[in-house]
Amino acid sequence: MLRTFLIANRGPKPPSEFDIVVRRLVELYRARLIVAEVREVEELPGAPSPNAPAESTDQSPEKQASTAGETSLILVGNYVPAVCDKGHEADVIVVWHGSLSGTDGQASAEVLSSLVRQAPRPVWLFREPVRFPERILVAYDGSAHSGRALHMAANLAETVGAGLTVLNVDESRDEVAQELILSRAAGYCEPYRITMERVGVFGAAAESIQAYAETSKCDLLVVGAAGVGYLRGLLFGSVAGQLIANAPCSVLVAK
């Protein structure tokens, strides 16, 4: 399912655990790896005037293939346009949260939402603590977008040998509707050779998902880019923004 990973780095170097985990995932998927360093035009040696137009490109002479299955390159331009342009060549865009940090050292919510909104492929945001995904949590509301998240999470769980928890949050406290949604999720997961757990909770969506992620100590939260219920406008509304910015673990946004 994931044949090409694109790591898009900028700024402080990620911890060694980040590189170890991503490369292990690449190995398990037998995928191709693209490692890109994103630089502003003025950061390059012999850069033109800051007023000159910036161009997103990977045609730098510093581009090189490290191994048969790995390519290292430099993307020139603003981070989001450069990464999104190159992202068309990958199945998943992998980002260390430090690459989105502002002057205060915190990940910029504006850059984060812009990246995930414009990205042509799923975005996997790694944050500390960096852990290999052995416990995966997916938020599912029955929509098409959350369905893609469910299948991506199930495929990932099968590939890496992780346990999968499917979480539905019902703000209307409709037990019957919630059970139907969770039963449907179980049916979708039947083709996968995984251990799956269904969990239904009532309450405010973002707070409930975040709280469950914290108490369950999951390694990865998988969400859809939008949905028909509480996940609607996942990266544009307060629910999604709060969830992705404040999740206690890494987040994979499926598209």
C-alpha positions in Angstrom: 0.0 0.0 0.0 2.8 2.4 0.8 5.5 2.0 -1.9 7.3 5.3 -1.5 8.0 7.3 1.7 9.0 11.0 1.5 10.8 12.4 4.5 10.7 16.2 4.4 13.2 17.8 6.8 13.8 21.4 7.7 15.6 23.1 10.6 16.8 21.1 13.6 17.9 17.5 12.8 15.4 14.9 14.0 16.4 12.5 16.8 18.1 9.3 15.8 14.9 7.4 16.9 12.9 9.1 14.1 15.3 7.9 11.4 15.4 4.4 12.9 11.6 4.0 13.0 11.0 5.4 9.5 13.6 3.2 8.0 12.2 0.2 9.7 8.8 1.0 8.3 10.3 1.4 4.8 12.0 -2.0 5.1 8.8 -3.7 6.2 6.8 -2.2 3.3 9.7 -2.9 1.0 9.3 0.7 -0.1 11.4 3.3 -1.8 12.7 6.2 0.4 13.1 9.8 -0.6 14.9 12.0 2.0 14.5 15.7 1.2 16.0 18.6 2.9 14.0 21.8 2.4 15.9 25.1 2.1 14.8 28.6 1.5 16.5 30.2 -1.5 18.5 32.6 0.7 19.9 29.6 2.6 21.8 28.3 -0.4 25.4 29.2 -1.2 25.5 32.0 -3.7 21.8 32.7 -3.2 20.2 35.5 -5.2 18.6 38.5 -3.6 15.9 37.7 -1.1 13.6 39.7 -3.4 14.1 37.3 -6.2 11.2 34.8 -6.8 11.6 31.5 -5.0 11.1 28.4 -7.0 10.2 24.9 -5.6 12.5 22.4 -7.3 14.5 19.3 -6.7 16.9 20.0 -9.6 19.8 21.0 -7.3 23.3 19.7 -8.3 23.4 18.4 -4.7 20.8 15.8 -5.5 22.2 12.3 -5.2 21.0 8.7 -4.9 22.4 7.1 -1.7 21.4 3.5 -2.4 19.3 1.7 -5.0 16.2 2.2 -2.9 16.9 5.6 -1.5 17.2 9.1 -2.9 18.6 12.1 -1.1 17.8 15.6 -2.5 17.4 19.3 -1.7 14.1 21.0 -2.3 14.3 24.8 -2.7 11.6 27.1 -1.8 9.0 27.7 0.9 8.4 24.5 2.9 4.8 23.7 2.3 4.7 24.4 -1.6 8.0 22.5 -2.0 7.0 19.5 0.0 3.5 19.3 -1.5 4.9 19.5 -5.0 7.4 16.6 -4.4 4.7 14.8 -2.4 3.0 13.7 -5.7 5.9 11.2 -6.1 5.2 9.5 -2.7 2.5 7.5 -1.0 3.1 9.1 2.3 4.8 12.3 3.4 6.7 11.9 6.7 7.4 15.0 8.8 9.2 15.6 12.0 7.3 18.1 14.1 10.5 20.2 14.5 10.4 21.0 10.8 7.2 23.0 11.5 8.6 24.8 14.5 8.5 28.6 14.8 10.8 30.8 16.7 9.4 29.6 20.0 10.4 26.0 19.2 6.7 24.9 19.0 5.2 23.4 15.9 3.3 26.1 14.0 -0.4 25.3 13.8 -0.7 27.5 10.7 2.1 25.7 8.8 0.8 22.3 10.0 -2.8 22.9 8.8 -1.5 24.4 5.5 0.7 21.4 4.9 -2.0 18.7 5.6 -4.6 20.7 3.7 -2.5 21.1 0.6 -0.6 17.7 0.7 -1.6 15.4 -2.2 -0.8 12.4 -0.1 -1.3 11.2 3.5 0.9 13.1 6.0 2.6 11.2 8.9 3.5 13.7 11.6 6.1 12.3 14.1 6.4 13.9 17.5 8.1 12.9 20.7 8.1 10.3 22.2 9.2 8.6 18.9 8.0 5.0 19.1 7.5 2.2 16.6 3.7 1.8 16.1 2.8 -1.3 18.1 -0.5 0.1 19.3 -2.5 2.0 16.6 -5.6 4.0 17.3 -7.9 5.1 14.5 -10.9 7.5 14.8 -13.8 6.2 12.8 -17.2 7.9 12.2 -18.5 5.9 9.3 -17.6 8.5 6.6 -15.7 7.8 3.5 -12.7 9.7 4.7 -12.6 7.9 8.0 -13.0 4.7 6.0 -9.8 5.4 4.2 -8.2 6.1 7.6 -9.5 2.7 8.8 -8.1 0.8 5.9 -4.7 2.6 6.1 -4.6 1.8 9.8 -5.5 -1.8 9.3 -3.0 -2.3 6.5 -0.3 -0.7 8.7 -1.2 -2.8 11.7 -1.0 -6.0 9.5 2.3 -4.9 7.9 4.1 -4.1 11.2 2.3 -6.6 13.4 0.6 -4.0 15.6 -2.7 -4.1 17.5 -5.5 -1.9 16.2 -8.2 0.0 18.2 -11.1 1.5 16.4 -12.6 4.4 18.3 -16.0 6.0 17.7 -17.1 9.1 19.6 -20.8 9.7 19.6 -21.7 13.2 20.7 -25.4 12.5 20.5 -25.1 9.4 22.8 -26.9 7.2 20.4 -25.8 3.7 21.4 -27.6 1.9 18.5 -26.0 4.1 15.9 -22.6 3.8 17.5 -22.8 0.0 17.5 -23.8 -0.1 13.9 -20.8 2.1 13.0 -18.4 -0.1 15.0 -19.9 -3.3 13.5 -19.3 -1.9 10.1 -15.7 -1.1 11.0 -15.2 -4.7 12.2 -16.5 -6.0 8.9 -14.1 -3.8 6.9 -11.2 -5.1 9.0 -12.0 -8.8 8.5 -9.7 -9.2 5.4 -6.7 -8.1 7.5 -4.8 -10.4 9.7 -4.9 -8.2 12.8 -6.0 -8.1 16.3 -8.7 -5.4 16.5 -10.5 -3.8 19.4 -13.7 -1.8 19.1 -14.3 1.1 21.5 -17.3 3.5 21.7 -17.4 6.5 23.9 -19.7 9.5 24.4 -18.7 13.1 24.7 -17.0 15.9 22.9 -15.0 14.5 20.0 -11.6 16.1 20.2 -11.4 15.9 24.0 -12.6 12.3 24.0 -10.2 11.1 21.2 -7.3 12.9 22.8 -8.1 11.6 26.3 -8.4 8.0 25.0 -5.1 8.3 23.1 -3.5 9.4 26.4 -4.9 6.7 28.6 -4.4 3.9 26.1 -0.8 5.0 25.5 -1.2 4.4 21.8 1.9 4.9 19.6 0.0 6.3 16.6 -3.3 8.1 16.0 -4.8 7.7 12.5 -7.5 10.1 11.3 -9.2 11.0 8.0 -8.8 14.3 6.3 -12.5 15.1 6.7 -15.8 13.3 7.6 -19.5 13.6 7.8 -19.6 13.8 11.5 -17.3 15.2 14.1 -14.3 14.8 11.7 -15.8 17.2 9.2 -13.3 19.7 8.1 -10.7 17.8 10.1 -7.9 20.2 9.6 -9.9 23.3 9.3 -12.2 23.3 12.4 -11.5 23.6 16.1 -12.0 19.9 16.7 -9.4 18.8 14.2 -6.9 21.6 14.9 -7.0 20.7 18.6 -6.7 17.0 18.0 -3.7 17.1 15.6 -1.9 19.9 17.3 -2.2 18.4 20.8 -2.3 14.6 20.3 0.1 12.9 22.8 1.5 10.7 20.0 2.4 10.8 16.3 -0.5 11.4 13.9 -1.2 9.9 10.4 -3.7 11.9 8.4 -5.2 9.7 5.7 -6.4 11.0 2.4 
